[in-house]
Amino acid sequence: MNLRSDTRRQVLGAASASVGAMAAGLAPAAQASLPPVFVLNSAEATVSLLDQSGIKEISRFAVGKEPHHLYPTPDGKTLIVGNAASNDLHLLDPLTATMGARIRNIDDPYQLAFSPDQRWFVTAALRLDRVDVYAWDGKTKRLVRRIAAPKAPSHLWFSDDSQWVFVTLQDSNEIAAIDLQRQELVWRHPVGKTPAGILLAPDGRQLFVGCMGQDFVEVVDWSSRKTLGRIVTGKGAHNFRGLGDRRHLLVSNRVANTVSVIDMQTLKVTAEFAVSGGPDCMEVTADGRQLWVTQRFAGRISVLELPSGRLIQSLRVGRSPHGIYFHNRAPLV
């Protein structure tokens, strides 16, 4: 762990305290019995189920081929695992890990998400150069439109009003905006090499884009389609996770083997944590005290203490762990 100053330690400490305050409403039973941690092992088509309290693997079970990302339904009662290579979804109970239905004929659901108004379920079909939009009524999904999005649509983020979904295009070094009312791709904007993670700041104006082929996060004013700047974090700047305080943004740098913390107001890096083995997806506990990180190249996950960044434990899971989720998590931003 490498904190750059005591001031930065204090900033993160205040942020973690803020997230902890948000979580104070958790029922005592929920605090005493923590829900399981789900880790998607992309290269072996399995999910590692971890005990959150003891930080150990409880079991490992099979899902479809190449599970990369996962997302809860709007009511929080179901966790959806997207199996990109077998073209289907697995539904799980996020509290008990009970396996539910398997929904087939969902083409290449590499990345998946629901719009804030809960009307749309959107998947990024990376290998098919396409974004698929499904109508969602709370129970079933109905394909509405398949939208060409060359090349290699990777990660998604919605505008707060659910009118727009923003997509990174890994192989054309661009981001794109899809108008969900018109059901069409409206514009594209060039960014750094191999863009992956994308996130909209709480101000609703600035998009943060992880440029995996380089060492920075690009900041774009999407309404004017102008790049505002580039924040150097580390080689392989890949994916994001908000700290939950609506100000600080975690960035996994897969090649540099670090996780950076960005202040979204000042556009500065405020802290940096060492995480070996290709850090990828991240999750933050509801109290803001722990950061869980998948180590894509090492077949492990690491649990870090916040705000110090001290390594609590590293645990072996399956091959190429990617997405991670637990139900008692901090807000996404």
C-alpha positions in Angstrom: 0.0 0.0 0.0 1.2 3.4 -0.9 -0.6 6.4 0.5 0.8 9.7 -0.8 0.2 11.8 2.3 -1.4 11.9 5.7 -3.9 14.4 4.2 -5.0 11.8 1.6 -5.4 9.3 4.4 -7.7 11.7 6.2 -9.7 12.3 3.0 -10.3 8.6 2.5 -11.0 8.2 6.2 -13.8 10.8 6.1 -15.2 9.2 2.9 -15.3 5.7 4.6 -17.0 7.2 7.6 -19.6 8.8 5.3 -20.3 5.4 3.6 -20.5 3.8 7.1 -23.2 6.3 8.1 -25.2 5.3 5.0 -25.0 1.7 6.2 -26.1 2.4 9.7 -29.7 1.5 8.9 -28.8 -2.2 8.4 -30.8 -4.4 10.7 -28.7 -6.1 13.5 -29.5 -9.5 11.9 -28.1 -8.4 8.6 -25.0 -7.2 10.3 -24.5 -10.4 12.3 -25.1 -12.7 9.3 -23.3 -11.3 6.3 -24.5 -12.4 2.8 -22.1 -14.5 0.7 -19.7 -13.1 -1.8 -20.0 -14.2 -5.5 -16.9 -14.3 -7.7 -17.2 -15.2 -11.3 -14.4 -17.5 -12.6 -14.5 -16.6 -16.3 -12.0 -19.2 -17.5 -13.6 -22.2 -15.8 -17.4 -21.4 -16.0 -17.9 -21.4 -12.3 -18.8 -19.2 -9.4 -16.8 -19.2 -6.2 -19.1 -18.6 -3.2 -17.2 -17.0 -0.3 -17.9 -16.6 3.4 -17.7 -12.8 3.9 -16.9 -13.0 7.6 -14.2 -15.7 7.5 -13.0 -14.7 4.0 -12.9 -18.3 2.8 -14.4 -20.2 -0.1 -17.5 -22.1 0.9 -18.2 -23.8 -2.4 -17.7 -23.6 -6.2 -20.5 -24.4 -8.6 -20.9 -24.4 -12.4 -22.7 -21.8 -14.5 -22.5 -21.1 -18.3 -19.4 -20.5 -20.3 -17.4 -17.3 -19.7 -19.3 -15.6 -16.9 -17.9 -12.1 -16.8 -20.3 -9.7 -15.2 -23.3 -9.9 -12.8 -26.0 -7.5 -11.8 -28.9 -7.5 -9.3 -32.5 -7.0 -10.4 -34.0 -3.7 -9.4 -35.9 -5.3 -6.5 -32.6 -6.7 -5.2 -34.1 -10.2 -4.9 -32.3 -11.8 -7.8 -28.7 -11.8 -9.0 -28.2 -12.2 -12.7 -25.0 -13.8 -14.0 -24.2 -13.2 -17.7 -22.6 -16.1 -19.5 -21.1 -14.6 -22.6 -20.0 -17.8 -24.5 -23.0 -19.9 -23.7 -25.5 -17.1 -24.6 -27.5 -17.3 -21.4 -28.2 -15.9 -17.9 -28.2 -17.7 -14.6 -30.4 -16.3 -11.8 -29.3 -16.7 -8.2 -30.6 -15.7 -4.8 -28.1 -13.0 -3.5 -28.7 -14.0 0.1 -28.8 -17.8 0.0 -27.0 -18.5 -3.3 -29.8 -20.8 -4.4 -29.8 -21.4 -8.1 -32.9 -20.2 -9.9 -33.9 -20.2 -13.6 -31.6 -20.3 -16.5 -32.6 -17.9 -19.3 -31.3 -19.0 -22.7 -31.0 -17.2 -26.1 -29.5 -14.0 -24.6 -26.7 -13.4 -27.1 -23.3 -12.7 -25.6 -24.3 -11.0 -22.4 -20.7 -9.8 -21.7 -21.9 -6.8 -19.7 -25.4 -6.2 -18.4 -27.3 -3.5 -16.5 -30.8 -2.1 -15.7 -31.8 1.5 -16.4 -32.5 3.6 -13.3 -36.2 3.8 -14.2 -36.2 0.0 -14.5 -37.8 0.0 -17.9 -34.8 -1.3 -19.8 -32.4 -4.3 -19.4 -29.3 -3.7 -21.7 -26.5 -6.1 -22.6 -23.2 -5.3 -24.4 -22.5 -8.2 -26.8 -18.7 -7.6 -27.1 -17.9 -10.3 -29.6 -20.9 -9.5 -31.8 -20.3 -5.7 -32.0 -23.8 -5.1 -30.7 -25.9 -3.6 -27.8 -29.2 -5.4 -27.1 -32.1 -3.5 -25.5 -34.8 -5.5 -23.7 -38.0 -4.2 -22.2 -38.4 -5.1 -18.5 -41.7 -5.2 -16.6 -40.3 -6.6 -13.4 -40.8 -10.2 -14.3 -39.8 -10.9 -18.0 -37.5 -9.4 -20.6 -38.6 -8.8 -24.2 -36.0 -8.0 -26.9 -36.8 -4.5 -28.3 -33.8 -3.6 -30.5 -30.4 -4.8 -31.5 -28.1 -1.8 -32.1 -24.9 -2.1 -34.0 -22.0 -0.8 -31.9 -18.7 -1.5 -33.6 -16.2 -2.3 -32.3 -16.3 -4.5 -29.2 -18.9 -2.8 -26.9 -17.6 -3.5 -23.4 -18.9 -1.6 -20.4 -22.2 0.3 -19.8 -23.5 3.2 -17.8 -26.9 5.0 -17.8 -27.8 8.6 -17.4 -29.8 9.3 -14.3 -32.9 10.1 -16.4 -32.6 6.7 -18.2 -32.6 8.4 -21.6 -29.0 7.5 -22.5 -26.8 4.5 -22.1 -23.1 5.2 -22.6 -20.9 2.4 -24.0 -17.1 1.9 -24.3 -16.0 0.5 -27.7 -12.8 -1.3 -27.0 -11.5 -1.9 -30.5 -12.3 1.5 -32.0 -11.0 3.5 -29.1 -14.3 5.4 -28.6 -17.2 5.8 -26.4 -20.8 5.9 -27.8 -24.1 7.2 -26.7 -27.4 5.3 -27.3 -30.7 7.2 -27.1 -33.1 4.7 -25.4 -36.1 6.6 -26.5 -35.1 6.5 -30.2 -33.4 3.1 -29.7 -30.4 4.1 -31.8 -26.7 5.0 -31.4 -26.6 8.8 -31.7 -22.9 9.7 -31.4 -19.4 8.4 -30.9 -16.4 10.2 -29.3 -12.7 9.2 -29.5 -10.8 8.4 -26.3 -7.6 6.7 -25.3 -6.6 3.2 -26.3 -8.8 0.2 -25.4 -11.5 1.9 -23.3 -13.1 -0.4 -20.8 -14.8 0.9 -17.6 -17.2 3.8 -17.8 -19.0 5.8 -15.1 -21.0 9.0 -14.9 -20.1 11.4 -12.1 -22.9 12.5 -9.7 -23.0 15.8 -11.4 -24.5 14.0 -14.4 -22.1 15.8 -16.8 -18.7 14.1 -16.6 -18.0 10.6 -17.9 -14.9 8.8 -16.5 -13.4 6.3 -19.0 -10.7 3.8 -18.1 -8.2 3.5 -21.0 -6.9 0.0 -20.6 -4.4 0.3 -23.4 -2.7 3.2 -21.6 -2.3 4.6 -18.1 -5.0 7.1 -17.6 -8.7 7.8 -17.0 -10.2 10.1 -19.6 -12.8 12.6 -18.4 -15.4 13.6 -21.0 -18.2 16.2 -20.9 -20.7 14.1 -22.7 -23.2 16.9 -23.5 -20.7 18.9 -25.4 -18.7 15.8 -26.4 -15.4 17.3 -25.3 -12.5 15.7 -23.5 -11.8 17.7 -20.3 -8.6 16.0 -19.3 -6.7 12.8 -18.5 -5.9 11.6 -15.0 -2.8 9.4 -14.9 -3.4 6.4 -12.6 -1.4 3.4 -13.8 -0.9 1.1 -16.8 -4.0 -0.8 -17.8 -6.5 1.6 -16.2 -9.5 -0.7 -16.4 -12.6 -0.7 -14.3 -14.4 1.5 -11.7 -16.1 1.3 -8.3 -17.4 4.3 -6.5 -16.4 4.5 -2.8 -20.1 5.2 -2.1 -19.7 8.8 -0.9 -20.5 10.4 -4.3 -17.0 11.9 -4.6 -14.3 9.2 -4.7 -13.8 6.7 -7.5 -11.7 3.6 -7.3 -9.8 2.6 -10.5 -8.2 -0.8 -11.1 -4.9 -0.6 -13.0 -4.5 -4.2 -14.3 -0.9 -3.9 -15.6 0.4 -1.6 -12.9 -1.1 -3.9 -10.2 -2.6 -1.0 -8.3 -5.9 0.5 -7.4 -6.1 4.3 -7.5 -8.5 6.6 -5.8 -9.7 9.6 -7.8 -11.4 12.7 -6.3 -14.2 13.3 -8.9 -14.4 17.0 -8.0 -10.7 17.9 -8.1 -9.9 15.3 -10.8 -6.8 14.3 -8.8 -5.5 10.9 -7.6 -5.7 11.0 -3.8 -4.4 7.5 -2.9 -2.9 4.3 -4.4 -3.1 0.7 -3.1 -0.9 -2.2 -4.3 -2.9 -5.2 -5.6 -1.0 -7.8 -7.5 -2.1 -10.2 -10.2 -4.1 -7.9 -12.4 -6.7 -6.2 -10.3 -10.1 -6.1 -12.1 -13.6 -5.8 -10.6 -14.2 -4.4 -7.1 -16.8 -4.3 -4.4 -17.0 -2.2 -1.3 -18.8 -3.2 1.9 -21.8 -1.2 3.1 -19.9 0.2 6.0 -17.1 1.4 3.7 -14.4 -0.5 5.7 -13.4 -3.1 3.2 -12.5 -3.3 -0.5 -12.7 -6.6 -2.3 -10.8 -6.9 -5.6 -10.6 -9.8 -8.1 -7.1 -10.6 -9.3 -7.7 -11.6 -12.9 -4.3 -13.0 -13.8 -3.5 -14.6 -10.4 -6.8 -16.5 -9.8 -7.3 -14.8 -6.5 -9.2 -12.1 -4.6 -7.8 -9.6 -2.2 -9.5 -7.9 0.7 -8.2 -4.5 1.7 -8.9 -2.4 4.8 -10.3 1.1 4.1 -9.1 3.8 4.4 -5.6 2.5 5.0 -5.4 0.1 2.0 -3.8 -2.6 4.3 -4.1 -6.1 2.9 -6.3 -8.1 5.2 -6.3 -11.4 3.2 -5.7 -12.8 -0.3 -7.6 -15.9 -1.2 -7.3 -18.3 -4.2 -10.5 -18.8 -6.2 -11.0 -20.1 -9.8 -9.3 -19.3 -13.0 -9.5 -15.7 -14.3 -11.9 -14.3 -11.7 -13.8 -11.3 -13.0 -17.1 -10.0 -11.6 -17.7 -9.8 -7.9 -20.8 -9.0 -5.8 -22.2 -9.1 -2.3 -25.6 -7.8 -1.2 -24.4 -5.6 1.7 -22.5 -3.2 -0.5 -22.0 0.5 -0.6 -23.8 2.6 -3.2 -22.2 2.2 -6.7 -21.1 5.9 -6.7 
